[in-house]
Amino acid sequence: MHNQIELDNIDIYLLRSLSQDGRKSFTELAHELDVSVGMARNRYNRLIESGVLHIIGWTDPVKNGMNAYARIVMSIRPTSKIKEVATKLTEIEEVSFVALTTGTYDLEINVTCRSNAELLELMHQRIHTIEGVFETSTTMYLQIMKWAAHNVSAKLGDIDKSKGGRRPNGTLSKTEI
């Protein structure tokens, strides 16, 4: 189990704001929060160092020429090899997601390839050859309607300034003055 840190309204607002635009400056964040630039920077650094926040450049696979996107579930035999197989799958560049699962299958992965031919090669040459992979079932995604977003839960209440609420630091927004 991962260590969790306590998040307050300022942390949650920073996470929400950066999930919309990860390039926001500390000055912009501080202005939105009505706190000092130093406080915004310190909170940001704490969230990065604790592993809560990861700033990445996300590439749209379809716009990048990756036209074969699939979900693959697999059974592993013997089951004592599940974690070993999962670890090997994380090392394959085309694999973007690996999870141990409950139910009929032991593992689920997502893969992205340039073409169906590349997907076939990946399956036959690099996935099915992993010792312990017993059975796979592949679902091709024909059209992605929405990419997953990591939502930030505001367990401390609604802190969205645009809805006329209080700022995360507790001060009134301009619409409340």
MDTraj code that builds the backbone (N, CA, C; nanometers):
import mdtraj as md
import numpy as np

residues = "MET HIS ASN GLN ILE GLU LEU ASP ASN ILE ASP ILE TYR LEU LEU ARG SER LEU SER GLN ASP GLY ARG LYS SER PHE THR GLU LEU ALA HIS GLU LEU ASP VAL SER VAL GLY MET ALA ARG ASN ARG TYR ASN ARG LEU ILE GLU SER GLY VAL LEU HIS ILE ILE GLY TRP THR ASP PRO VAL LYS ASN GLY MET ASN ALA TYR ALA ARG ILE VAL MET SER ILE ARG PRO THR SER LYS ILE LYS GLU VAL ALA THR LYS LEU THR GLU ILE GLU GLU VAL SER PHE VAL ALA LEU THR THR GLY THR TYR ASP LEU GLU ILE ASN VAL THR CYS ARG SER ASN ALA GLU LEU LEU GLU LEU MET HIS GLN ARG ILE HIS THR ILE GLU GLY VAL PHE GLU THR SER THR THR MET TYR LEU GLN ILE MET LYS TRP ALA ALA HIS ASN VAL SER ALA LYS LEU GLY ASP ILE ASP LYS SER LYS GLY GLY ARG ARG PRO ASN GLY THR LEU SER LYS THR GLU ILE".split()
xyz = np.array([
    [0.0849, -0.1177, 0.0000],
    [0.0000, 0.0000, 0.0000],
    [0.0899, 0.1246, 0.0000],
    [0.0498, 0.2219, -0.0787],
    [0.1268, 0.3452, -0.0881],
    [0.0944, 0.4369, 0.0289],
    [0.1939, 0.5153, 0.0713],
    [0.1697, 0.6149, 0.1749],
    [0.0882, 0.7279, 0.1161],
    [-0.0162, 0.7678, 0.1876],
    [-0.0996, 0.8780, 0.1424],
    [-0.0653, 1.0014, 0.2231],
    [-0.0821, 1.1177, 0.1609],
    [-0.0624, 1.2417, 0.2342],
    [-0.1970, 1.3124, 0.2440],
    [-0.2118, 1.3920, 0.3472],
    [-0.3345, 1.4693, 0.3645],
    [-0.3346, 1.5845, 0.2653],
    [-0.4437, 1.5993, 0.1934],
    [-0.4595, 1.7094, 0.0989],
    [-0.5616, 1.8070, 0.1547],
    [-0.5272, 1.9356, 0.1509],
    [-0.6239, 2.0364, 0.1915],
    [-0.6795, 2.1034, 0.0661],
    [-0.7638, 2.2043, 0.0842],
    [-0.8269, 2.2703, -0.0302],
    [-0.7258, 2.3322, -0.1254],
    [-0.6166, 2.3870, -0.0734],
    [-0.5150, 2.4469, -0.1615],
    [-0.4512, 2.3390, -0.2480],
    [-0.4158, 2.2243, -0.1876],
    [-0.3580, 2.1145, -0.2647],
    [-0.4550, 2.0669, -0.3729],
    [-0.5804, 2.0497, -0.3349],
    [-0.6802, 2.0006, -0.4296],
    [-0.6986, 2.1001, -0.5433],
    [-0.7027, 2.2287, -0.5126],
    [-0.7165, 2.3292, -0.6172],
    [-0.5957, 2.3259, -0.7107],
    [-0.4747, 2.3165, -0.6539],
    [-0.3546, 2.3076, -0.7373],
    [-0.3632, 2.1870, -0.8313],
    [-0.4031, 2.0726, -0.7786],
    [-0.4132, 1.9513, -0.8605],
    [-0.5166, 1.9681, -0.9710],
    [-0.6320, 2.0236, -0.9365],
    [-0.7360, 2.0467, -1.0385],
    [-0.6881, 2.1435, -1.1451],
    [-0.6284, 2.2516, -1.1020],
    [-0.5839, 2.3545, -1.1947],
    [-0.4754, 2.3005, -1.2882],
    [-0.3789, 2.2282, -1.2318],
    [-0.2702, 2.1731, -1.3137],
    [-0.3171, 2.0588, -1.4033],
    [-0.4250, 1.9909, -1.3644],
    [-0.4768, 1.8853, -1.4524],
    [-0.5413, 1.9460, -1.5766],
    [-0.5846, 2.0711, -1.5667],
    [-0.6400, 2.1413, -1.6824],
    [-0.5305, 2.2029, -1.7690],
    [-0.4247, 2.2515, -1.7047],
    [-0.3125, 2.3128, -1.7767],
    [-0.1865, 2.2958, -1.6928],
    [-0.1103, 2.1914, -1.7237],
    [0.0113, 2.1602, -1.6492],
    [0.1231, 2.2596, -1.6689],
    [0.1036, 2.3578, -1.7573],
    [0.2078, 2.4583, -1.7828],
    [0.1865, 2.5877, -1.7064],
    [0.0859, 2.5920, -1.6203],
    [0.0598, 2.7155, -1.5459],
    [0.1807, 2.7522, -1.4617],
    [0.2072, 2.8813, -1.4556],
    [0.3197, 2.9301, -1.3761],
    [0.2793, 2.9399, -1.2295],
    [0.3812, 2.9464, -1.1431],
    [0.3531, 2.9651, -1.0008],
    [0.2820, 3.0974, -0.9779],
    [0.3132, 3.1981, -1.0576],
    [0.2482, 3.3285, -1.0450],
    [0.0987, 3.3160, -1.0750],
    [0.0635, 3.2455, -1.1835],
    [-0.0776, 3.2253, -1.2166],
    [-0.1500, 3.1484, -1.1068],
    [-0.0866, 3.0412, -1.0601],
    [-0.1475, 2.9598, -0.9549],
    [-0.1672, 3.0411, -0.8276],
    [-0.0657, 3.1183, -0.7901],
    [-0.0747, 3.1998, -0.6686],
    [-0.1877, 3.3016, -0.6803],
    [-0.2014, 3.3627, -0.7990],
    [-0.3081, 3.4606, -0.8202],
    [-0.4451, 3.3940, -0.8072],
    [-0.4629, 3.2768, -0.8680],
    [-0.5900, 3.2047, -0.8608],
    [-0.6248, 3.1672, -0.7162],
    [-0.5226, 3.1310, -0.6395],
    [-0.5424, 3.0862, -0.5014],
    [-0.5451, 3.1999, -0.4008],
    [-0.4982, 3.3184, -0.4445],
    [-0.4834, 3.4328, -0.3553],
    [-0.3864, 3.4005, -0.2416],
    [-0.2727, 3.3414, -0.2807],
    [-0.1646, 3.3110, -0.1867],
    [-0.0349, 3.3637, -0.2489],
    [0.0736, 3.3564, -0.1740],
    [0.2019, 3.4026, -0.2268],
    [0.2555, 3.3040, -0.3298],
    [0.3426, 3.3532, -0.4163],
    [0.4070, 3.2676, -0.5163],
    [0.4885, 3.1596, -0.4462],
    [0.5543, 3.1962, -0.3361],
    [0.6332, 3.1002, -0.2593],
    [0.5481, 2.9854, -0.2061],
    [0.4288, 3.0181, -0.1593],
    [0.3405, 2.9131, -0.1078],
    [0.2963, 2.8202, -0.2207],
    [0.2614, 2.8770, -0.3353],
    [0.2207, 2.7944, -0.4505],
    [0.3360, 2.7026, -0.4907],
    [0.4568, 2.7577, -0.4956],
    [0.5755, 2.6782, -0.5339],
    [0.6019, 2.5673, -0.4314],
    [0.5941, 2.6002, -0.3021],
    [0.6182, 2.5009, -0.1973],
    [0.5156, 2.3880, -0.2021],
    [0.3888, 2.4226, -0.2209],
    [0.2851, 2.3202, -0.2292],
    [0.3071, 2.2314, -0.3515],
    [0.3389, 2.2934, -0.4636],
    [0.3675, 2.2193, -0.5875],
    [0.4828, 2.1215, -0.5637],
    [0.5925, 2.1708, -0.5071],
    [0.7089, 2.0857, -0.4814],
    [0.6757, 1.9708, -0.3869],
    [0.5958, 1.9972, -0.2835],
    [0.5552, 1.8925, -0.1899],
    [0.4735, 1.7850, -0.2611],
    [0.3836, 1.8278, -0.3495],
    [0.3008, 1.7317, -0.4232],
    [0.3849, 1.6488, -0.5200],
    [0.4852, 1.7111, -0.5805],
    [0.5762, 1.6380, -0.6710],
    [0.6598, 1.5391, -0.5904],
    [0.7233, 1.5863, -0.4828],
    [0.8130, 1.5018, -0.4024],
    [0.7409, 1.3850, -0.3365],
    [0.6144, 1.4034, -0.3025],
    [0.5379, 1.2960, -0.2385],
    [0.4834, 1.1961, -0.3403],
    [0.4962, 1.2278, -0.4688],
    [0.4476, 1.1378, -0.5728],
    [0.2995, 1.1525, -0.6030],
    [0.2337, 1.2526, -0.5447],
    [0.0923, 1.2757, -0.5723],
    [0.0755, 1.3365, -0.7112],
    [0.1644, 1.4277, -0.7482],
    [0.1544, 1.5004, -0.8745],
    [0.2665, 1.4591, -0.9681],
    [0.2285, 1.4302, -1.0918],
    [0.3237, 1.3984, -1.1982],
    [0.2901, 1.4881, -1.3165],
    [0.3844, 1.5690, -1.3576],
    [0.3639, 1.6550, -1.4736],
    [0.4280, 1.5836, -1.5928],
    [0.3456, 1.5507, -1.6923],
    [0.3962, 1.4793, -1.8094],
    [0.3457, 1.5466, -1.9362],
    [0.4124, 1.5213, -2.0448],
    [0.3637, 1.5611, -2.1757],
    [0.2894, 1.4429, -2.2339],
    [0.1587, 1.4541, -2.2494],
    [0.0771, 1.3445, -2.2995],
    [0.0602, 1.3605, -2.4497],
    [0.0838, 1.2545, -2.5217],
    [0.0709, 1.2559, -2.6667],
    [-0.0534, 1.1781, -2.7065],
    [-0.1359, 1.2360, -2.7918],
    [-0.2535, 1.1661, -2.8432],
    [-0.2043, 1.0579, -2.9388],
    [-0.2215, 0.9302, -2.9034],
    [-0.1688, 0.8221, -2.9868],
    [-0.2201, 0.8250, -3.1303],
    [-0.3492, 0.8537, -3.1505],
    [-0.4060, 0.8537, -3.2850],
    [-0.3417, 0.9625, -3.3705],
    [-0.3260, 1.0812, -3.3149],
    [-0.2642, 1.1911, -3.3892],
    [-0.1157, 1.1669, -3.4114],
    [-0.0600, 1.0744, -3.3358],
    [0.0818, 1.0395, -3.3467],
    [0.1034, 0.9165, -3.4361],
    [-0.0021, 0.8746, -3.5070],
    [0.0112, 0.7633, -3.6002],
    [-0.0053, 0.6255, -3.5392],
    [-0.0502, 0.6197, -3.4149],
    [-0.0738, 0.4912, -3.3503],
    [-0.2209, 0.4559, -3.3712],
    [-0.2475, 0.3694, -3.4665],
    [-0.3846, 0.3438, -3.5094],
    [-0.4436, 0.2112, -3.4619],
    [-0.3684, 0.1327, -3.3897],
    [-0.4190, 0.0063, -3.3364],
    [-0.4074, 0.0109, -3.1847],
    [-0.5212, 0.0289, -3.1196],
    [-0.5256, 0.0432, -2.9742],
    [-0.6135, -0.0690, -2.9214],
    [-0.5625, -0.1466, -2.8256],
    [-0.6368, -0.2632, -2.7805],
    [-0.6237, -0.2860, -2.6302],
    [-0.7241, -0.3530, -2.5779],
    [-0.7258, -0.4006, -2.4399],
    [-0.7072, -0.5513, -2.4477],
    [-0.6130, -0.6012, -2.3706],
    [-0.5845, -0.7443, -2.3710],
    [-0.5950, -0.7950, -2.2283],
    [-0.6774, -0.8974, -2.2092],
    [-0.6844, -0.9636, -2.0799],
    [-0.6175, -1.0985, -2.0949],
    [-0.5547, -1.1456, -1.9873],
    [-0.4814, -1.2712, -1.9980],
    [-0.4881, -1.3539, -1.8716],
    [-0.4853, -1.4846, -1.8946],
    [-0.4744, -1.5815, -1.7859],
    [-0.3296, -1.6252, -1.7784],
    [-0.2803, -1.6384, -1.6576],
    [-0.1412, -1.6769, -1.6347],
    [-0.1405, -1.8121, -1.5631],
    [-0.0553, -1.9032, -1.6112],
    [-0.0401, -2.0347, -1.5483],
    [0.1071, -2.0673, -1.5382],
    [0.1573, -2.1111, -1.4275],
    [0.0886, -2.1158, -1.2992],
    [0.0657, -1.9738, -1.2467],
    [-0.0320, -1.9606, -1.1591],
    [-0.0664, -1.8282, -1.1075],
    [0.0468, -1.7656, -1.0266],
    [0.1420, -1.8461, -0.9842],
    [0.2568, -1.7918, -0.9102],
    [0.3418, -1.7006, -0.9992],
    [0.3197, -1.7032, -1.1305],
    [0.3958, -1.6198, -1.2244],
    [0.3264, -1.4879, -1.2594],
    [0.2122, -1.4594, -1.1979],
    [0.1364, -1.3394, -1.2360],
    [0.2205, -1.2130, -1.2234],
    [0.2831, -1.1906, -1.1088],
    [0.3611, -1.0666, -1.0899],
    [0.4837, -1.0638, -1.1815],
    [0.5460, -1.1770, -1.2038],
    [0.6613, -1.1843, -1.2938],
    [0.6202, -1.1466, -1.4365],
    [0.5076, -1.2003, -1.4827],
    [0.4572, -1.1675, -1.6164],
    [0.4209, -1.0191, -1.6223],
    [0.3533, -0.9689, -1.5200],
    [0.3146, -0.8278, -1.5166],
    [0.4377, -0.7380, -1.5265],
    [0.5430, -0.7724, -1.4555],
    [0.6662, -0.6938, -1.4598],
    [0.7258, -0.6945, -1.6004],
    [0.7282, -0.8092, -1.6661],
    [0.7802, -0.8173, -1.8029],
    [0.6961, -0.7342, -1.8989],
    [0.5654, -0.7331, -1.8780],
    [0.4774, -0.6541, -1.9643],
    [0.5035, -0.5044, -1.9488],
    [0.5376, -0.4592, -1.8287],
    [0.5655, -0.3163, -1.8088],
    [0.6881, -0.2708, -1.8859],
    [0.7732, -0.3642, -1.9243],
    [0.8961, -0.3312, -1.9973],
    [0.8748, -0.3193, -2.1479],
    [0.7572, -0.3536, -2.1974],
    [0.7266, -0.3448, -2.3406],
    [0.6769, -0.2047, -2.3718],
    [0.7437, -0.1375, -2.4634],
    [0.7128, 0.0018, -2.4940],
    [0.5676, 0.0244, -2.5360],
    [0.5115, -0.0637, -2.6127],
    [0.3747, -0.0459, -2.6629],
    [0.2685, -0.0640, -2.5549],
    [0.3056, -0.1183, -2.4414],
    [0.2118, -0.1404, -2.3312],
    [0.2037, -0.0133, -2.2471],
    [0.0823, 0.0422, -2.2364],
    [0.0647, 0.1681, -2.1630],
    [-0.0023, 0.1498, -2.0282],
    [-0.0561, 0.0323, -2.0029],
    [-0.1314, 0.0080, -1.8799],
    [-0.1200, -0.1395, -1.8457],
    [-0.0901, -0.1693, -1.7199],
    [-0.0828, -0.3077, -1.6725],
    [-0.1509, -0.3132, -1.5362],
    [-0.2451, -0.4076, -1.5196],
    [-0.3136, -0.4207, -1.3910],
    [-0.3398, -0.5676, -1.3595],
    [-0.3215, -0.6030, -1.2337],
    [-0.3647, -0.7326, -1.1850],
    [-0.5147, -0.7205, -1.1604],
    [-0.5911, -0.8224, -1.1990],
    [-0.7360, -0.8116, -1.1924],
    [-0.7994, -0.9303, -1.1192],
    [-0.9258, -0.9139, -1.0874],
    [-1.0050, -1.0239, -1.0334],
    [-1.0940, -1.0750, -1.1462],
    [-1.1573, -1.1870, -1.1247],
    [-1.2501, -1.2393, -1.2243],
    [-1.1874, -1.3481, -1.3090],
    [-1.2328, -1.3598, -1.4302],
    [-1.1913, -1.4669, -1.5206],
    [-1.0432, -1.4590, -1.5562],
    [-0.9905, -1.3379, -1.5710],
    [-0.8519, -1.3190, -1.6139],
    [-0.7668, -1.2635, -1.5010],
    [-0.6365, -1.2852, -1.5120],
    [-0.5426, -1.2435, -1.4077],
    [-0.4841, -1.1045, -1.4306],
    [-0.4645, -1.0677, -1.5582],
    [-0.4022, -0.9401, -1.5933],
    [-0.4817, -0.8709, -1.7026],
    [-0.4736, -0.7387, -1.7026],
    [-0.5281, -0.6585, -1.8118],
    [-0.4208, -0.5596, -1.8533],
    [-0.4042, -0.5451, -1.9849],
    [-0.3087, -0.4469, -2.0369],
    [-0.3755, -0.3683, -2.1489],
    [-0.3242, -0.2501, -2.1748],
    [-0.3608, -0.1716, -2.2927],
    [-0.2354, -0.1572, -2.3760],
    [-0.2506, -0.1718, -2.5061],
    [-0.1375, -0.1571, -2.5976],
    [-0.1750, -0.0628, -2.7105],
    [-0.0758, 0.0067, -2.7610],
    [-0.0941, 0.0968, -2.8739],
    [0.0139, 0.0670, -2.9762],
    [-0.0287, 0.0408, -3.1001],
    [0.0650, 0.0095, -3.2087],
    [0.0293, 0.0944, -3.3312],
    [0.1207, 0.1022, -3.4242],
    [0.0966, 0.1793, -3.5465],
    [-0.0077, 0.1132, -3.6368],
    [-0.0135, -0.0177, -3.6351],
    [-0.1027, -0.0888, -3.7270],
    [-0.1437, -0.2225, -3.6672],
    [-0.2422, -0.2846, -3.7296],
    [-0.2830, -0.4183, -3.6877],
    [-0.1697, -0.5179, -3.7074],
    [-0.0890, -0.4991, -3.8115],
    [0.0256, -0.5883, -3.8350],
    [0.1249, -0.5782, -3.7191],
    [0.1516, -0.4568, -3.6708],
    [0.2399, -0.4401, -3.5542],
    [0.1791, -0.5027, -3.4302],
    [0.0483, -0.4894, -3.4139],
    [-0.0196, -0.5501, -3.2990],
    [-0.0064, -0.7027, -3.3050],
    [-0.0255, -0.7592, -3.4228],
    [-0.0118, -0.9037, -3.4399],
    [0.1292, -0.9494, -3.4047],
    [0.2299, -0.8753, -3.4515],
    [0.3696, -0.9083, -3.4205],
    [0.3952, -0.8977, -3.2699],
    [0.3432, -0.7940, -3.2085],
    [0.3580, -0.7754, -3.0644],
    [0.2981, -0.8937, -2.9886],
    [0.1786, -0.9320, -3.0265],
    [0.1117, -1.0429, -2.9586],
    [0.1894, -1.1741, -2.9757],
    [0.2218, -1.2075, -3.0997],
    [0.2823, -1.3377, -3.1272],
    [0.4292, -1.3472, -3.0888],
    [0.5038, -1.2407, -3.1057],
    [0.6479, -1.2458, -3.0829],
    [0.6911, -1.2031, -2.9423],
    [0.6136, -1.1144, -2.8762],
    [0.6615, -1.0620, -2.7487],
    [0.5694, -1.0840, -2.6301],
    [0.4403, -1.1025, -2.6527],
    [0.3507, -1.1253, -2.5394],
    [0.3256, -1.2746, -2.5191],
    [0.2846, -1.3427, -2.6234],
    [0.2567, -1.4865, -2.6100],
    [0.3815, -1.5681, -2.5764],
    [0.4981, -1.5143, -2.6005],
    [0.6221, -1.5878, -2.5705],
    [0.6684, -1.5706, -2.4259],
    [0.6039, -1.4850, -2.3501],
    [0.6398, -1.4687, -2.2087],
    [0.5966, -1.5941, -2.1339],
    [0.6901, -1.6537, -2.0622],
    [0.6592, -1.7750, -1.9867],
    [0.5519, -1.7469, -1.8831],
    [0.4453, -1.8248, -1.8887],
    [0.3341, -1.8089, -1.7958],
    [0.2088, -1.7562, -1.8633],
    [0.2216, -1.6920, -1.9796],
    [0.1028, -1.6440, -2.0507],
    [0.0315, -1.7663, -2.1060],
    [-0.0891, -1.7924, -2.0543],
    [-0.1626, -1.9134, -2.0885],
    [-0.2697, -1.8848, -2.1934],
    [-0.3452, -1.7748, -2.1752],
    [-0.4560, -1.7423, -2.2641],
    [-0.4716, -1.5913, -2.2688],
    [-0.5060, -1.5380, -2.3865],
    [-0.5327, -1.3951, -2.3996],
    [-0.6639, -1.3741, -2.4740],
    [-0.7244, -1.2607, -2.4490],
    [-0.8427, -1.2181, -2.5220],
    [-0.8244, -1.0695, -2.5513],
    [-0.8328, -1.0346, -2.6777],
    [-0.8039, -0.8976, -2.7207],
    [-0.9305, -0.8279, -2.7667],
    [-0.9509, -0.7072, -2.7192],
    [-1.0597, -0.6213, -2.7642],
    [-0.9974, -0.5010, -2.8331],
    [-1.0282, -0.4818, -2.9601],
    [-0.9778, -0.3663, -3.0342],
    [-1.0685, -0.2460, -3.0081],
    [-1.0075, -0.1316, -2.9838],
    [-1.0839, -0.0085, -2.9704],
    [-1.0965, 0.0515, -3.1097],
    [-1.2189, 0.0678, -3.1576],
    [-1.2418, 0.1201, -3.2921],
    [-1.2368, 0.2719, -3.2971],
    [-1.2887, 0.3370, -3.1931],
    [-1.2852, 0.4828, -3.1862],
    [-1.2857, 0.5228, -3.0397],
    [-1.1892, 0.6038, -3.0001],
    [-1.1809, 0.6514, -2.8624],
    [-1.2691, 0.7753, -2.8508],
    [-1.3659, 0.7695, -2.7617],
    [-1.4579, 0.8818, -2.7430],
    [-1.4114, 0.9743, -2.6300],
    [-1.3376, 0.9201, -2.5343],
    [-1.2871, 0.9993, -2.4232],
    [-1.1645, 0.9298, -2.3666],
    [-1.0591, 1.0050, -2.3461],
    [-0.9407, 0.9518, -2.2793],
    [-0.9578, 0.9710, -2.1306],
    [-0.9048, 0.8800, -2.0539],
    [-0.9172, 0.8860, -1.9086],
    [-0.8487, 1.0107, -1.8544],
    [-0.9120, 1.0682, -1.7543],
    [-0.8538, 1.1797, -1.6810],
    [-0.8463, 1.1384, -1.5351],
    [-0.7448, 1.1832, -1.4675],
    [-0.7305, 1.1538, -1.3254],
    [-0.8016, 1.2641, -1.2490],
    [-0.9230, 1.2370, -1.2077],
    [-1.0027, 1.3372, -1.1380],
    [-0.9523, 1.3572, -0.9963],
    [-0.9592, 1.4804, -0.9537],
    [-0.9199, 1.5148, -0.8175],
    [-1.0471, 1.5277, -0.7361],
    [-1.0607, 1.4444, -0.6370],
    [-1.1792, 1.4460, -0.5521],
    [-1.1656, 1.5563, -0.4482],
    [-1.2655, 1.6392, -0.4416],
    [-1.2653, 1.7474, -0.3429],
    [-1.3417, 1.7020, -0.2197],
    [-1.2773, 1.6186, -0.1390],
    [-1.3430, 1.5687, -0.0192],
    [-1.3715, 1.6797, 0.0805],
    [-1.3082, 1.7944, 0.0598],
    [-1.3283, 1.9064, 0.1516],
    [-1.4368, 2.0017, 0.1038],
    [-1.5085, 1.9650, -0.0004],
    [-1.6163, 2.0504, -0.0488],
    [-1.5809, 2.1166, -0.1800],
    [-1.6786, 2.1821, -0.2382],
    [-1.6610, 2.2468, -0.3674],
    [-1.5762, 2.3718, -0.3508],
    [-1.4668, 2.3789, -0.4228],
    [-1.3749, 2.4923, -0.4089],
    [-1.3595, 2.5680, -0.5396],
    [-1.4478, 2.5448, -0.6326],
    [-1.4374, 2.6076, -0.7634],
    [-1.4801, 2.7543, -0.7551],
    [-1.3836, 2.8446, -0.7758],
    [-1.4118, 2.9877, -0.7685],
    [-1.5181, 3.0290, -0.8687],
    [-1.5205, 2.9669, -0.9861],
    [-1.6127, 3.0083, -1.0902],
    [-1.7579, 2.9866, -1.0486],
    [-1.7815, 2.9056, -0.9471],
    [-1.9169, 2.8825, -0.8980],
    [-1.9486, 2.9736, -0.7805],
    [-1.8654, 3.0731, -0.7576],
    [-1.8917, 3.1698, -0.6522],
    [-1.8550, 3.1220, -0.5133],
    [-1.7800, 3.0151, -0.5035],
    [-1.7419, 2.9620, -0.3734],
    [-1.6211, 3.0331, -0.3158],
    [-1.5874, 2.9966, -0.1958],
    [-1.4690, 3.0539, -0.1322],
    [-1.3441, 3.0008, -0.2014],
    [-1.2396, 3.0809, -0.1952],
    [-1.1114, 3.0366, -0.2476],
    [-1.0567, 2.9275, -0.1564],
    [-0.9630, 2.8476, -0.2051],
    [-0.9079, 2.7405, -0.1220],
    [-0.8443, 2.7890, 0.0075],
    [-0.7973, 2.9145, 0.0097],
    [-0.7357, 2.9650, 0.1328],
    [-0.8393, 3.0215, 0.2293],
    [-0.9676, 3.0104, 0.1929],
    [-1.0741, 3.0538, 0.2822],
    [-1.1230, 3.1956, 0.2591],
    [-1.0565, 3.2736, 0.1732],
    [-1.0997, 3.4098, 0.1499],
    [-1.2163, 3.4105, 0.0513],
    [-1.2916, 3.5180, 0.0513],
    [-1.4065, 3.5295, -0.0380],
    [-1.3597, 3.5599, -0.1801],
    [-1.4307, 3.5035, -0.2769],
    [-1.4021, 3.5377, -0.4148],
    [-1.4656, 3.6724, -0.4455],
    [-1.4271, 3.7324, -0.5568],
    [-1.4779, 3.8646, -0.5926],
    [-1.6295, 3.8628, -0.6074],
    [-1.6867, 3.7477, -0.6470],
    [-1.8324, 3.7419, -0.6637],
    [-1.9050, 3.7422, -0.5292],
    [-1.8348, 3.7177, -0.4194],
    [-1.8981, 3.7163, -0.2876],
    [-1.8801, 3.8485, -0.2121],
    [-1.7935, 3.9348, -0.2614],
    [-1.7650, 4.0605, -0.1901],
    [-1.8709, 4.1624, -0.2204],
])
top = md.Topology()
chain = top.add_chain()
for i, resn in enumerate(residues, 1):
    res = top.add_residue(resn, chain, resSeq=i)
    for name in ("N", "CA", "C"):
        top.add_atom(name, md.element.get_by_symbol(name[0]), res)
traj = md.Trajectory(xyz[None], top)
